[in-house]
Amino acid sequence: MNRLGKKANETLIEMALSADGEECNGPETISTAGSEIPSSSEGLNSTETTLLIPEHQVIDKRHQSKDSIFFRDGVRRIDFVLSYVDDLNKEWEKKLERRKEFESNLQKAGLELETEDKKESEDGKIFFVKIHAPWEVLITYAEVLNIKVPIRENDIPPMVENPLDCVLFPLRLPEKVMHPEPDYFTAPFSKDKQELYLINDESTFFSPSMRNRIVNYILTRCPYGTEEGKKKFGIKRLLNNGTYTAAYPLHDCQYWKKASDPNCDSERYTLYMEWARFLRFYKEQPLVLIRKYYGEKIGIYFAWLGFYTEMLFLAAVVGLICFLYGLFTMDENMSSKEICDPAIGGEIIMCPLCDRDCEYWRLNTTCESSQYSHLFDNVATLFFAIFMGIWVTLFLEFWKRRQARLKYEWDLVDFEEEQQQLQLRPEYEAKCTQKKKNPVTQEMEPYIPLTSQAVRFCISGATVLFWVSLIIASMIAVIVYRLAVYAAFASLMENTQTLQPISGVLTPQLATSVTASCLNFVIIMILNFFYERIAIWITDMEIPRTHMEYENRLTMKMFLFQFVNYYSSCFYVAFFKGKFVGYPGAYTYMFNRWRNEECDPAGCLIELTTQLTIVMAGKQIWGNIQEAIVPWICNWWGRRKARNNPENLYSRWEQDHDLQTFGALGLFYEYLEMVIQFGFITLFVASFPLAPLLALMNNILEIRVDSWKLTTQYRRPVAAKAHSIGVWQEILNGMAILSVVTNAFIVAFTSDMIPRLVYYYAYFENEHSPMSGYINNSLSVFLISDFPEENKPKENPENFVICRYRDYRYPPDHEKKYMHTMQFWHILAAKLAFIIIMEHVVFIVKFFVAWMIPDVPADVKAKIKREKYLTQKILHEYELEKLKERLCQGDTRATEKEFMATEGRMELSRAM
């Protein structure tokens, strides 16, 4: 290591020392890198390093473009901005002292500062501290963060052109947008080997996203003193205690027009014009530019969302075909024909659907609902359920391949996890009072005793269990609502003449299901609002050690809650409603008061479809309102005063300051929304083949809404690296396996397919029309005189003697009166056999497909090997040249054996 690097490293470690002489965790990881970083007296003049501008000093902002992203000298780029309000309260002196110490330490770390007085701000209250990272700082931390930079232009020929390119041309974006830079072979940056890299211009060698990532790395680790005997450091704490009000990198221009400065790339404008406008919904996404501007973490989210949307197109087409099949065969459905036939369905008297208040009714009153049920309950449902089980495997496997290609193209092949993610969280260090020696680093680190961890996990588990129980209780309350209001709907529809014209479509069952679904959706949204905050509080209480551990714990808690919250009502309708009803005279009751619900004679599938449609569509509409309209209103309200001021007084840092903050959990909520949607289109897709189509339309809008709000309504997020979608991949894999089971059970127990197939092959009565007589066969007979007094309807004006109910039981004149018939057991056996066969077939196909499709494409493997080979070759040649120079200069340490060893290593590398 050279003298300059050593000096920088020592400076940073000294900055990190706490009052008791111990080093804080952040800078410990950078003990092997550094460069000479000038102090304020060496690298900056007094104006540039001003921390607090005197009140009498006024800067004329009219000499500076409102879109300037540079210091007043027009040369040094603004990499980060801090803002604060100089409020004269009791904390004022403490905050002032913290700021002075923090900014002084930033300068000692080599950063250059320039402060805008509050008199120059739009509202006259806010100070802005602009931060610039000079070249010495950038190269120091590029090595610390292991940033890969270009060493040679990629010489691997591009892939063979796709013959469909001419067809897909309307979907393409211009080449300069899709690939704004040439493709390079890259290698981790090293200060000692700068001549290896393609450094044409020091001011543009590191992209703005790299620069703000480096500055943020310093900000999160810079100390600002000791309070209450504890070391204090990091911009996050200063934001939490109000010392600073905001910390953010700048957008490079306004989104609706290019910057006037020719040195600015105006990438924000390009992203808005080519990506964020809804009229570009049919175009591909400029992923390279997204990654360059926002960083890999945001880039890989949009890559995943775009790939998910592309794969949904296939599922949506197949689902639409299955739906159209049901629509075109509706008139051929024998079951609905018999129900609608006045001579069959009109003569079948059904038992009352509730006690006392409900009347006997004729089967043909459900004619329309039985016809609509056929749209989703037909033989195509079985095919679509099997298809979706295979589709989800194809989606996950092809995404792994796509992800592997992105990892190579975005220089993430050797990326483990960003050091910032693996290091201790400042909150962890602040709350841990005890320390122990790390067996790897042999340094003292804070830790939480096992007893304390156990207590925290017990409290966390109990809280999660309580809230999950609360969701289940709310679902039971909705079920009680369904049971309680059904009788009211039945009575209202029978006695209200104005409802008679629609009584065929809006049956009491459907009315109850729709209102209960809407009520359930409202409860879901309310519980979701509260639990989001509870989950964050619980995770904070657990004090996770690293940022990654924090995100993973929060993800699992939120997903568990959302899973129960959104899917519990669908699970009830799919697997419990109508399954434990009993029979007339011996009904089962909830809490010994409310009689359990029965399914429609045509089955419960149409009700599951209704439930799924309302919850899924409602969530998507509400989500888009929250994501697009709410930030727009907030920004409009915040900028309303600025419109009265001249444009040239509203600076770039003030414009961005008035935007919304894209928090650390911003992407978390985006992933969560999409994963919940993924559950809707996989777990219950057998009941609603149009679910993928709804999801496709939503995602086309979602991509543009997310891109629009990120480009126009939010401050520029700090760039962060990510080589995958993280723990969400495991959650998707788990849901894919669960979806096979749920869809098999839906086809077997919720739809009427298995009973119809058993009747068709084993119990048909007419060889020429095997399905004729199915409805009569599926309804059992009950003798009305067997009704107990507490269940018997109040009125029987037509003096019916028998009524029918949906079940397979012996008639009242049989020796096994009201007991299950053999056909019931045959159907049950067929259902169980179907579940086992379908699950095994789909799982075998899934695992075979997963085995057949390699996770990494062959051409990507070749490129990775080629890049590693070239990198080693270039580095070895560089070392050899350096060794030759030392020999020529008479360096006695450069021995002939060392020269031969270097050449031998090159030969070995070529052979490998």
Secondary structure, 3 states (H helix, E strand, C coil): CCHHHHHHHHHHHHHHECCCCCECHHHHCCCCCCCCCCCHHHHCCCCCCCCCCCCCCCCCHHHCCCCCCECCCCCCECCEEEEEECCCCCCHHHHHHHHHHHHHHHHHCCCEEEEECHHHCCCCCEEEEEEECCHHHHHHHHHHCCCEEEEEECCCCCCCCCCCHHHHHHHCCCHHHHCCCCCEEEEECCHHHHHHCCCCCHHHHCCHHHHHHHHHHHHCCCEEEEECCEEEECHHHHHHCCCCCEEECCCCCCCCCCCCCCCCCCHHHHHHHHHHCHHHCCCCCCHHHHHHHHCHHHHHHHHHHHHHHHHHHHHHHHHHHHHHHHHHCHHHCHHHHHHHCCCCCCCCEECCCCCCCCCCEEHHHHHHHHHHHHHHCCHHHHHHHHHHHHHHHHHHHHHHHHHHHHHHHCCCCCCCCCHHHHCECHHHHHHCCEEEECCCCCCEEEECCHHHHHHHHHHHHHHHHHHHHHHHHHHHHHHHHHHHHHHHHHHHHHHCHHHHHHCCCCCHHHHHHHHHHHHHHHHHHHHHHHHHHHHHHHHHHHCCCEHHHHHHHHHHHHHHHHHHHHHHHHHHHHHCCCCCCEECCEECEECCCEECCCCECCECHHHHHHHHHHHHHHHHHHHHHHHHHHHHHHHHHHHCCHHHCCHHHCCHHHHHHCCECCCCCHHHHHHHHHHHHHHHHHHCHHHCCCHHHHHHHHHHHHHHHHHHHHHHHECCCCCCCCCCCCHHHHHHHHHHHHHHHHHHHHHHHHCCHHHHHHHHHHHCCCCCCCCCCHHHHHEEEEEHHHCCCCCCCCCCCCCCCEEEEECCECCCCCCCCCCECHHHHHHHHHHHHHHHHHHHHHHHHHHHHHHHCCCCCHHHHHHHHHHHHHHHHHHHHHHHHHHHHHHHCCCCCCCHHHHHHHHHHHHHHHHC
